[in-house]
Amino acid sequence: MKDFKKLLIWQLGMEIVDSVYGIVPMLPQEERYGLRSQITRSAVSIPSNIAEGSAKRSTKEKLKFVEISLGSAFELETQMLAVGRRKWIEQKLIDEVIDNVRKEQSMISKFIEKLESEL
């Protein structure tokens, strides 16, 4: 699939990016090059790898990038859980991001199953 912007998993990934960039300024300044950076990189990695995978010719190559995207989604979930444990951001905001990340993980997992069935 060349038009990755039509993929629902890419669209939700971009919504997650928007949410993450909305809350990272709430993190302590000393986390600027630590958790803040990690969180934004993980979030951006989700739709970026979906987009990159869509440009690949073989299903095997597509699968590799979609799996990286899934890994980034699990990484982001972990980072948001860490932020919640530190109580740096209102739990409601964290929960909203985590809920979308979990939906994304489910959608990506189903997409992976579809790609694997094509191998």
C-alpha positions as CSV (number, residue, x, y, z in Angstrom):
1,M,0.0,0.0,0.0
2,K,1.6,3.2,-1.1
3,D,-0.9,5.7,0.4
4,F,-0.1,5.1,4.0
5,K,-2.3,8.1,5.1
6,K,-5.4,6.0,4.4
7,L,-4.4,3.4,6.9
8,L,-6.3,3.7,10.1
9,I,-3.3,2.5,12.1
10,W,-1.3,5.4,10.6
11,Q,-4.1,7.9,11.4
12,L,-4.3,6.7,15.0
13,G,-0.5,6.8,15.3
14,M,-0.6,10.5,14.3
15,E,-3.3,11.2,16.9
16,I,-1.0,9.6,19.5
17,V,1.8,11.9,18.3
18,D,-0.4,14.9,18.7
19,S,-1.5,13.8,22.2
20,V,2.1,13.1,23.3
21,Y,3.4,16.5,22.0
22,G,0.5,18.1,24.0
23,I,1.6,16.6,27.3
24,V,5.4,16.4,27.2
25,P,5.7,20.1,28.0
26,M,4.2,19.2,31.4
27,L,7.1,17.0,32.3
28,P,9.9,18.5,34.5
29,Q,12.5,20.5,32.6
30,E,15.2,18.2,33.8
31,E,13.6,15.4,31.7
32,R,14.1,17.4,28.5
33,Y,16.8,15.1,27.2
34,G,15.7,12.0,29.1
35,L,12.1,10.8,29.2
36,R,10.7,13.7,27.2
37,S,12.9,12.8,24.3
38,Q,12.3,9.1,24.6
39,I,8.5,9.6,24.7
40,T,8.4,11.8,21.6
41,R,10.7,9.5,19.6
42,S,8.6,6.5,20.5
43,A,5.4,8.2,19.5
44,V,6.7,9.5,16.2
45,S,8.3,6.1,15.4
46,I,4.8,4.4,15.4
47,P,3.3,6.1,12.3
48,S,6.8,6.7,10.8
49,N,7.5,2.9,10.5
50,I,4.0,2.2,9.3
51,A,4.6,4.8,6.5
52,E,8.1,3.4,5.7
53,G,6.8,-0.1,5.6
54,S,4.0,0.8,3.2
55,A,6.7,1.8,0.6
56,K,8.3,-1.7,0.7
57,R,7.7,-4.0,-2.2
58,S,7.7,-7.3,-0.3
59,T,5.4,-8.4,2.4
60,K,8.4,-9.6,4.4
61,E,9.9,-6.1,4.4
62,K,6.5,-4.5,5.2
63,L,6.1,-6.8,8.1
64,K,9.5,-5.8,9.5
65,F,8.6,-2.1,9.7
66,V,5.1,-2.8,11.1
67,E,6.7,-5.0,13.8
68,I,9.1,-2.1,14.7
69,S,6.0,0.2,14.9
70,L,4.4,-2.3,17.4
71,G,7.6,-2.3,19.5
72,S,7.5,1.5,19.6
73,A,3.9,1.4,20.8
74,F,4.9,-1.0,23.7
75,E,7.8,1.3,24.4
76,L,5.6,4.3,24.6
77,E,3.1,2.6,26.8
78,T,5.9,1.7,29.2
79,Q,7.2,5.3,29.2
80,M,3.7,6.6,29.9
81,L,3.3,4.2,32.8
82,A,6.6,5.5,34.2
83,V,5.4,9.1,34.0
84,G,2.2,8.0,35.8
85,R,4.2,6.4,38.6
86,R,6.2,9.6,39.0
87,K,2.8,11.6,39.1
88,W,4.3,14.3,36.9
89,I,1.2,14.6,34.8
90,E,-2.5,14.2,35.6
91,Q,-3.4,10.6,35.5
92,K,-6.5,11.2,33.3
93,L,-4.2,12.6,30.5
94,I,-1.9,9.6,30.8
95,D,-4.8,7.2,30.7
96,E,-6.1,8.8,27.5
97,V,-2.7,8.3,25.8
98,I,-2.4,4.8,27.1
99,D,-5.9,3.9,25.9
100,N,-5.1,5.0,22.4
101,V,-1.7,3.3,22.5
102,R,-3.4,0.0,23.4
103,K,-5.9,0.4,20.6
104,E,-3.0,1.0,18.3
105,Q,-1.2,-2.1,19.6
106,S,-4.3,-4.2,18.9
107,M,-4.7,-2.7,15.4
108,I,-1.1,-3.2,14.5
109,S,-1.1,-6.8,15.8
110,K,-4.1,-7.6,13.6
111,F,-2.3,-6.0,10.6
112,I,0.8,-8.1,11.4
113,E,-1.4,-11.2,11.4
114,K,-2.8,-10.2,8.0
115,L,0.7,-9.6,6.6
116,E,1.9,-13.0,8.0
117,S,-1.0,-14.8,6.3
118,E,0.3,-13.4,2.9
119,L,3.7,-14.9,3.4
